[in-house]
Amino acid sequence: MWTRFLPITVHVRQWLNEKAIGDVQMMTTDFGFRCGWDPASRLLDPKLAGGALLDVGCYTLAYARMVFGADPKRIQAAATLGKTKVDEQIAMVAQYAGGGLATLTAAVRTNTNHDVWIYGSTGKIHVPGFWHGRSATLFRDGRDPLKAEPAFVGNGYNYQAVEVAACVRAGKTESAIVPLAETLAIMGTMDEVRRQIGLTYPMDGSGVRKSGSPEVRKSTGKKAKAAR
């Protein structure tokens, strides 16, 4: 998830770690665009795992995971499945330990703002165009807004490549910024969302619906053991 390595994302993480907005209470984020109608495209063809969730919804879930520092304890989703039977738009509400809430939307046939808003007990953070963001603004109660706009070079993908190279040089097999277990947990959450909205693909195996993070699966009443 290259967005997690962008300079502005690093800056937002620093604000959160410093509790610049107090305790995080809620967040909203959206990532939607309107693609051209082509049933054979990777965005709309179920044989190519098309749809909003796997294409851009993953960005919203990964950002929420970073903000709350944990997997959701519970998630509820609704989606519009189009003519090709993939999710053209989707909305999710996730609840985290301590009561934090995230409202996440994604679409491949609807244009949206691509914003992140993080609301805390003493302020809020706005990240425009979050998935390729260049700036963010910190709003603190009783103080003037503070805008951060760190230096940015290249197209953004390079920051993830730099982290990979650093890990390889250090003999590491994963990055502490996005560890492997976190990636698998996010995939498990997406499997649970797919189950809820009835999104299936021709290549799905017999066990694909049985995966998922233990927290999310517990909220749906299913028994599972976490694979670690």
C-alpha positions in Angstrom: 0.0 0.0 0.0 2.2 2.8 -1.3 0.0 5.5 0.2 1.2 4.5 3.6 4.8 5.6 2.7 4.1 9.0 1.3 5.7 12.0 3.2 2.4 13.5 4.1 1.1 10.1 5.4 4.2 9.9 7.6 3.5 13.4 8.9 -0.1 12.5 9.7 1.1 9.4 11.6 3.4 11.7 13.6 0.5 14.0 14.5 -1.6 11.0 15.6 1.3 9.5 17.6 1.8 12.9 19.3 -2.0 13.0 20.0 -2.2 16.4 18.2 -6.0 15.9 18.1 -6.3 14.0 21.3 -8.0 10.6 21.2 -9.2 9.6 17.7 -13.0 9.3 17.8 -14.1 9.1 14.1 -12.8 9.2 10.6 -14.3 9.4 7.1 -12.7 8.7 3.8 -13.8 8.2 0.2 -12.1 7.0 -3.0 -14.4 7.0 -6.0 -14.0 7.7 -9.7 -16.1 7.1 -12.8 -14.6 4.7 -15.2 -15.7 4.2 -18.8 -18.2 1.5 -19.5 -16.3 -1.6 -20.6 -17.6 -4.9 -19.2 -14.3 -6.6 -20.2 -12.1 -4.1 -18.3 -10.3 -5.1 -15.1 -12.5 -2.7 -13.2 -15.8 -4.3 -14.2 -15.0 -7.9 -15.2 -15.5 -10.4 -12.3 -13.0 -12.7 -14.1 -10.4 -10.0 -13.4 -11.6 -9.4 -9.8 -13.3 -6.1 -10.7 -15.2 -3.8 -8.5 -14.6 -0.9 -6.1 -13.6 -2.8 -3.0 -10.5 -4.5 -4.3 -9.5 -1.7 -6.6 -9.8 1.4 -4.3 -11.8 0.3 -1.2 -8.6 -1.3 0.1 -7.0 2.2 0.3 -9.8 3.4 2.7 -9.5 0.3 4.8 -5.7 0.5 5.0 -5.8 4.1 6.0 -8.4 3.4 8.7 -6.1 0.6 10.0 -3.3 3.1 10.3 -5.4 5.7 12.0 -6.9 3.4 14.7 -3.9 1.1 14.9 -6.0 -2.0 14.9 -8.4 -4.1 12.9 -12.1 -3.3 13.2 -14.0 -5.3 15.8 -17.1 -5.0 13.7 -17.8 -3.9 10.1 -21.0 -3.5 8.2 -21.2 -3.0 4.4 -23.6 -2.2 1.7 -22.9 -2.1 -2.1 -24.4 -1.7 -5.5 -23.7 -4.6 -7.7 -23.9 -3.6 -11.4 -24.7 -5.4 -14.6 -21.5 -7.4 -14.4 -22.2 -8.4 -10.8 -19.2 -6.5 -9.3 -19.5 -3.7 -6.7 -19.7 -0.4 -8.6 -20.0 1.5 -5.3 -19.7 0.4 -1.7 -20.1 1.9 1.8 -18.6 0.5 5.0 -18.9 1.4 8.7 -16.2 0.0 10.9 -16.1 0.0 14.7 -12.9 -0.2 16.6 -11.9 -1.0 20.2 -12.8 1.9 22.4 -15.7 2.9 20.3 -13.9 4.6 17.4 -15.9 4.6 14.1 -14.8 4.9 10.5 -17.1 5.6 7.5 -15.5 4.4 4.3 -16.8 4.6 0.7 -15.4 3.6 -2.6 -16.6 3.5 -6.2 -15.6 2.8 -9.8 -18.6 4.4 -11.4 -19.1 7.5 -9.2 -16.7 10.4 -8.7 -16.0 11.4 -5.1 -13.7 13.9 -3.3 -10.9 11.5 -2.2 -10.7 13.1 1.2 -9.7 11.9 4.7 -11.1 13.6 7.8 -9.9 12.4 11.1 -11.8 13.7 14.2 -10.3 13.6 17.6 -11.3 14.8 21.1 -9.4 18.1 20.7 -9.2 18.7 17.0 -9.3 17.2 13.5 -7.1 16.5 10.5 -7.9 16.9 6.8 -6.0 15.1 4.0 -7.2 16.0 0.5 -6.5 13.5 -2.2 -5.3 11.2 0.5 -4.2 8.3 -1.7 -1.6 10.4 -3.5 -1.6 13.3 -1.0 0.8 16.1 -0.8 -0.6 18.1 2.1 -2.7 17.9 5.3 -4.2 20.5 7.6 -4.3 20.2 11.4 -7.2 21.9 13.2 -6.8 22.2 16.9 -9.4 23.6 19.3 -8.7 27.2 20.0 -5.7 27.5 17.7 -5.0 28.5 14.1 -5.0 25.8 11.5 -1.6 24.3 10.7 -0.9 23.1 7.2 1.9 20.5 6.5 3.3 20.2 3.0 6.5 18.2 3.1 8.8 17.9 0.1 7.6 15.5 -2.5 9.6 14.0 -5.4 8.8 11.6 -8.1 5.3 10.1 -8.6 4.9 8.8 -5.1 5.6 5.1 -5.7 9.3 5.7 -5.1 8.8 6.1 -1.3 7.6 2.5 -1.0 10.5 1.4 -3.1 12.9 3.2 -0.8 11.4 1.4 2.2 11.7 -2.0 0.4 15.4 -1.3 -0.4 16.1 -0.3 3.2 14.5 -3.5 4.5 16.5 -5.6 2.0 19.7 -4.0 3.1 18.9 -4.6 6.7 18.1 -8.2 6.1 14.4 -7.8 7.0 11.6 -9.8 5.3 8.9 -7.2 6.1 8.4 -3.5 6.9 7.4 -2.3 10.3 5.3 0.3 8.6 3.0 -2.3 6.9 3.9 -5.7 8.4 2.7 -8.9 6.7 0.2 -9.7 9.4 -1.5 -6.4 8.9 -1.8 -7.0 5.2 -3.4 -10.4 5.8 -5.8 -8.9 8.4 -6.9 -6.2 5.9 -7.5 -9.0 3.3 -9.5 -10.9 5.9 -11.7 -7.8 6.5 -12.3 -7.5 2.7 -13.3 -11.1 2.6 -15.9 -10.4 5.3 -17.1 -7.4 3.4 -17.4 -9.5 0.2 -19.4 -12.0 2.1 -21.8 -9.3 3.4 -22.4 -7.8 0.0 -22.6 -11.1 -1.9 -19.5 -10.3 -4.1 -18.0 -13.5 -5.6 -15.5 -14.2 -8.4 -15.2 -17.2 -10.7 -11.7 -18.0 -9.2 -12.9 -18.2 -5.6 -11.9 -21.4 -3.9 -14.1 -23.4 -1.5 -12.5 -21.7 1.5 -12.3 -18.1 0.4 -15.3 -17.1 2.5 -13.9 -18.7 5.7 -11.0 -16.3 6.1 -11.1 -13.0 7.9 -9.7 -11.2 10.9 -10.7 -12.9 14.2 -12.2 -9.6 15.5 -14.4 -9.1 12.5 -15.4 -12.8 12.4 -16.3 -12.7 16.1 -18.7 -9.8 15.5 -20.6 -11.9 12.9 -20.9 -14.9 15.3 -18.6 -17.2 13.4 -15.9 -19.2 15.2 -12.5 -19.2 13.8 -8.9 -19.4 14.8 -6.5 -16.7 13.7 -3.8 -17.8 11.4 -0.5 -16.3 12.4 
